[in-house]
């Protein structure tokens, strides 16, 4: 799975999911849900938000082509390799001129 949810989006999803899910189960603490169909829908949305926030990937975002990460490199598990600088290629030292023996004077 590709990561398509940014850090801020993940934090918001986790917080909203953590509020919505218990509210659906308990019904009264946050006064968000009433018993019945509404409670079930809010509970399922809470679970979805918690799971997608924890995993960092949303199938709906993938289907719609939405990406809230800062860069495409964050989507790959080996993204670090793109930021590691490769050593510069060594330049060959210029060839030394051969020493020419001096002629002896007669």
N, C-alpha and C positions, 0 to 999 in steps of 0.2 A: 504494500500500500504506500502510495506517495503521501507525504505530509503536505497538506494544503490548508492548514489552519495555523495562523500566526499566534505568537505568544499572548497578545492582548485578547484576541478572540477566544483562545483556549481558557484563559482566566475567567472571562465573562461567562463562558459556557459552564464551567465547573461551578461557579458561584450560583448562577441561576438554576442549574440542575440540582445543586445541593439544597436549594430553597424549595423548588417545585416538587421534587420527589417525596420528601417527608410530608409536605403539605397535602399531597394527594393521598398518602397513606393515613395520616392522622386526621386530616380534614380541618382541624381548627387552629393549629399554632400560628399559621401565617394568614389565615382567612383567604386563601387563594382558591380553594376548591370546595365544591359542595359534593355531596354523595351522589354517585351515579356515573353517567357517561362523562361528564365534565371532569370528575375526579380521575377517571381512567385515562382520559386524554392527557391531562396535566401530568399524571404519573409516568406515562410512556414518554412524553416529551422530556421530562426530567431525567429519565434513564438515558435517553438518547443524547441529551446534552452532556451528561456526566461521562458517558462512554466515548463520544467523539472528542470531548475536551481532553480526556486522559490519553487517548491514542494519538490525537493530533491530525486525524484524517476523517473527512466527512464524505460519504458516498454521494450525497446530494451536491456538495460543492464540486466534486469531481465530474458529476453528470452535467452540471451547469457551467463548468469551466471557470469556477471562481477559485482564486488562490490568494489568501491573505498573508502568506509568508513574505518576508522582506525581499528575499532573492530566490532565484531558481536553484541556487547551490544548496539551499537548506533542504530541498526535497530529496536529495540523495544521501544515502547513508555513508558514502565515502566522500562527502563534501570537503573534508579536511585536505584531501590530496590536491584539490584545486588551489588551496591557499598556501601550500608549502612551496617555497621557492626552489626551483631546481638549480643545482650548482651551475655557474656559468661555464661555458665551454672554455677550456684552456687554449690560449693562443700559443702557437708554436713560436719559440724564440727564433729570432732571425739567425740564419746560418752564419757561423763565424768564418771569417776569411782564413784560409790556410796561411800559416806563417811561411814566408818565403825565406829560405836560408840566405844569409848575406854572403856575397862573394868575397873571397879572400883576395887581398891585394898582393900582387907579386912584387 
